[in-house]
Amino acid sequence: MAADPILLARSLLQPPVQRAPLIKPAPRISALHSAGVEKTPLRNSRNHIGYLALCVLLTVAGILAVWVGNRAYAPEMYAESGMAGPAAALAGGQNYALFDLNVNIRNLRNEHLSRLAQTPDLVLVGASHWQEAGAELVPHLKMYNAHIHRDYWEGPLAVTEMLVKHDRLPKKMIISIRDNQFMPVSARKDFLWEPDIPFYRAMAGRLRIEREEIWSTLPFNRMREMLSLSMLFNNFTHWQNAQERPHATGERHFESLDVLLPDGSIVWSNQHKRLFTPGRAKAESLKFAALNANSPPAIDPRGVTAFDELLTYLKGRGVTVYLVNPPFNPIYFDKMQGTPYAAGLRNVEALTARFAATHGLQVIGSFNPHKVGCDSIMYIDAEHANAKCLGKIFDQFAALDMARGAE
């Protein structure tokens, strides 16, 4: 019978015990040995296999425990069903309070849209620049803010797929094109966009365009974070030490919790509001400018083709699309003038204008905040504006939309 592997492991870790010499009895010679046949050390071999199997088992159990722990203590970010509860609350007209907005917002959009009772008049598609754009900014229409964090060119395809899949494609859409909208996958350093992949691939199939290679879009970074022991520690301690925990609510303001609203927009916690001072926004803008000055936005031709095909598809479905460039903090925008980044930004502006000309669309907003009329006090950092600034852009939209309706 093989030795107990746990006892064997303990014995291997214990220091050798010094014993008094013993008088060895005369060796007994077996029949096999006397016949010249050597014994195979099966007992030792089995012990080693058992020890190795134990190590593998403990390693797998540890990895699985980290995976399960991260899903349990940060379900809104890592669990597939983590957004079902928030989405149900939002669809029922309630708000949902969260630790922060670092959640799987693609999953939230999908779950929420699947539960919407009515199709919105207008859907806004863009990155987190638009997170504070509430439905009150467009009083003549019912707007749904479908913003997603770290929006690349796959993002508008993914959100459109959700709208089509759940039969909630509106008659009007505002689609944002940010500075790094068309960054190639190989150049990206974040992973928040990775949950777009299955929806993007489904829409690419509808458009009959070439999908990105599956190996290049596998969510490796997201999986690595789910297996991070340090992330588990942060999630566990955050959960245990929290004064308030995520929940559905009728309230809009909390001390430590950010709030998701039924229209898709957000309200910051009081702690965040105190953090977002003009001094911090200036410091963040200057730091961001130093980081990006020599890194002009890259444009992936495959992304441009996909975007063209998406606009053609939407036109064929009878959707009126408006394109928009989100304005930067004036401190950041002015600091970047004369840099390679500014030259790249002009290329993105020209591409936006080309999309509009090709598909007969109108463009609102601008990367240039001075054209929009946004001041630095309207920003929390280099690129995220408050509702007062965003409202100026929706005023442009409302004027164009109502003029079109009057024709």
N, C-alpha and C positions, 0 to 999 in steps of 0.2 A: 504493500500500500504506500502511495506517495506521501511525503511529509507534508504537514500543514504549512502552506506558503506564508501565512502571517507569522507563525513561530519561526520559520526559516528566516524571514526578513528581520525579525528581532534579533535572532542569533547572529546574523551577519553584521548587525550594527553594534553588538556588544563587544567590548575589548576581550582578547583572549585571556583565559584564566590560567595562571601558573600552577601547575600541579607537580607533586613529588613524583620522581621517576618510579615507574612500576617494573616489576620483573615480568617480561613477556613470556608467555608459555610458548612451547615449541609449536611452530606453524603446522596446521593440518593441511595436508595436500589432498585436494579433491581429485576425483577420478578424471574430471575434465582437464584440470590443470596438468595432472600427471600424463595425460594423453597429448599434451601440447596445444590445447585449445584455450585461448585467452577469454576471460569474462568481459562482457560489454558493460560499461558503467551506466546502466539504465536508470538506477535510482537517482544519481546526480543529474542526469539529463532531464528527468521528469521534474526534479526540483527547480531547475533553471527555467523550464517552460512555464511552470506554475507561477514563479516569481515574475516573469515577463508578462504573463497574462494578467496578473494582479495590477502591475504598473499601467498596462494599457487600459484596464477597466477603470482604475481610479482617475486616469487622465481624461477619459471620455466622460466620466461622471462629473468631473470638475468643469469641463467645457459646457456640458449640458446644464449644469447648475447656474453658470454665469448667464447663459442664453435665457433660461427661464426667469432668472432674477431680474434681468434688464427688462424683459417683457412685463413682469409683474409690477415693478416699481416705476416704469415709464411706459405704460400701455399706449398712451396717445402717440408715442413716437415709434414703438417697436412691435406692438401686437397687431396682427391683421384685423382683429375685431375691436381694436382700441378706440376707434372713432365711431363705432356704431351708437354708443350711448350719447356722446356729444351731438352727433348728427340727428338722432331722434329728438333730442331736446330742442335743437335749433328748428327742425321742421315743425315742431309743435308750438313754436313761437316763444320759447324760452331762450335765455342766454346760457352760455356755458363758461364757467370760470376755470382757469388753468394756471399752473405754476408759471409758465411763460409760453411764448409762441413757437418754441422749438418742438413742433409736433409734425406728424406725417400729414401735412395739409392736403396732399393729393388724395390720400385715403379719405380725409374729411370731405373734400369736395365730392368725391364719388358717392360716398354714403349719403351725404346731404341731398345731392341732386336726385338720387334714387327715391327720396322720400318727399320731394317737393310736390305740393298739391296742384300747383299751377305753373305754367311756363312763364318766366319773367319776360318783361318787354325788352329789357336791355341786360346784357351780360358783359361785365368788364373782365378782360383776360390780361393779366400782367404779373409782374413780380411784386415783392413786398413794398415797393415804392407806393403802392396804392392801398395799403392795409388800413389806412384811416379814412378811406372814402366811403362814407355811409350813404344809404339810399336817400337821405334827406338832401343830398347835393343835386339830385335829379328829381325834383318834386312832380314833374309832369309824367314820369314813367315809373314803373316798378322795376328797380334795378337789383341785380344780384352781383355782388363783388366776388368773382372767382379767382382772386389773386392767389398766387402760389410762390413760395420762397425759392430763390435762385432759379428764376425762369430762364431757360435757354430755348433754342428753336424747337426742341421737341415739346416744350410746354404748351403752346397754343394748340398743337395737334392733339396732345393728350387731353386737354380740357374740352376741346371740341368733340373728341370721341366720347367723353362722359356725357356731354349734352345730347349727342345723337343716340347713344346707347339707352339713355333713360327718357328719350322723347321729350327733351326740354330745350331743344334748339330754338333760340329766340329769333325775332325778326330784326333785331339790331344788336351789334356787338362793337365794343371798343377794344381793339387789340393793341397792346403796348409793345413797343420795340425799344429795348434798353441798350446801353452801350455794348455789353457783352452778349447780346442775344444770340449771335451766330458763332460763338466761340467753339472751336472743334473739341470733341470729347477728350482728345489726347492732351489738351492744354488746361483742362479743368482741374481745380485743386479742392473742390468740395464734392459732397455726395448727396446733398439734399434733393437734387434733381432726380436721383435714381428711381424713386417710385413712379416717375413718369413713364418708365420704359414699357410696361405692358400696354398702357393706353396709347402711347405713341406708336407702338408697333401695330396695334389694331387699326389706327387711323391711317398709317402708311399703307396698310393693306387695302383700305377703302379707296385711297388715292392712287393705288397701283404704282407707287414709287419705290425705289430701292431702299430697303431698310439698312440701317447701320449693321455692321457685322455683330453677331450676337456676343462674341467674346469681348468686344470693346465696350459693350453696355451692360455686362453682368455687374450686379451690385456688390462688388468685392468690398468697397470701402464701408458700405452700410453693414455688411455681414461682419467685418472686422470690428466695428464699433459695438455691435451686439455681443461680441465675444470678449469685450474689454473688461478686465477686472476693475480697473480704475473707474470706468464708467458705471459699473455696478455699485461701487462704493459711493460715488457721487449721487446716484439715483436713490440708493437706500437711505443715506444720511439726509438727503433732501426730503424724502417722504417722512422719515421718522421725526425730523425736527421742524416740519412745517407747522405754522400756526393755523393755516387754512389749507384745505385740500380741494382738488378739482371736484366740481359738482355743477348740476343744473341749477339755475337761479333766475329770479325775476329782477335781480339787482344788476346795475351796470358798473358799480365802483367798489373796489376792494383795496385793502391796504397792500396786500402782497400778491394778489392774483390778477393776471390779465384776463380779459373777457372777450369771448367770441360772440358776435351778434348774429341774429337770424338772417340779416342781409349780406353776410359774408365779411363784414368789416370787423374791426377790433377796437377795444378801449384799453388803454394802458392802466396798470396798477398805480396806486398812489406812490409807491416806492419808485417805480420807473419814472413817473412824472417829475419827482424831485430830482432824479438823476439827470434828466434831460435838460440841462441848463444851456444857455447860450455859450458859456465858456467851454463846456464839454463839446458842443457841436462844432465850435471853431477848432478846437484841438484835434478832433476826429477828422475834420475836413482837411487840415494841413497834413496830418499823418497819412491820410488816404492819398493826397496829392503827391507826396514824396514817394509813396509806394508805387503809384501808377504812371508817373510822368513819362517814363521811358518804355511803357508797355501799351502800345496802341491796341485798340480792340481788333481781334482777328475775325475774319469772316470765312466761314466754311461754305464752299459752293453747294454742298449737299443740303445744307440748311436753307440756303437761298432758294434752291429748287423746291424743297418741301414747302416752304412758306408760300411760294408762288402757287403751287398746286392747291394748298389749303384755301387761299383766297379765291381761286377759281371754283373750288368745290362749294364754298359758302355762297358765292354769287349764284351758282346753279341751284342752290337750295332756297334762294330768295332772301338771303340775309344781307342787310345793309351794314357794311363794315366801315368803321372810322379807325384810322391809325393814329397813334399818339406816341410822342417821345417824352419821357418824364423829365422834368427840370431838376438840375442839380442845385445844391446849396451854392449861392453866389460866391462864397469864400473859396470853395473848391473849384468852381467853374473858372473864376478869374485867375486863380493860381495856375491852372493848367494851360493857359493860353501860351502859344509858342512852343509847346512840347510835342513830341511824337504822338502822345495820347490824343491831344487836341486834333491832330491831323487825322488820326484813325476815327475819331468821333465824327468828323465831317463826312467821312466815307459812309458811316452808318446813317447819317442824315440824308445823304444822297441816295442811299439804297431805299430808305423809307419813301423818299419822293418818287423814286422809280416804281416802287410797288403801287403807289397811289396813281401814278400816270397810267400804268399798264392796266390796272383793274378799275379805273374810274372811281377812285376813293378820295375822301377828304382827310387831311392831316390836321390834328389839333395839338396844342402843347408845343414844347420845344425843350431841347436839352439846355438851352440858354434861359436861365431864370429871369433875366432882365426883360426878355420878350413876354414872358408870362405875367410878370409883376410879383414875383415871390421874393421876400426878404429873408436874410439869414436867420432871423428869429423864428421863422416858420419851420425850421428843420431840427431834427434831433441828432443828425450827423451829416455826412457829406451828401447823402442822396435820399433820405427818407423825410418827406414833407408832411406837415399836418393838414387837417381838413381845410384850413383857411386858404392855403396855397392850392391844394387840389381843387377846391371849389372854383377857382379862377379858370381852370381847364374845363370843368364841367359847364361853366357858363358859356364857354366857346361852343361846346357840344350842343347845349340846349338851343343856342341861337341858330346854329346850322340845321339842327334837327327840326325845329319848328318852322324854319324857312322852307325846308324841303316838304314838310307836311302841308304848308300853305300853297304849294305850287299846284 
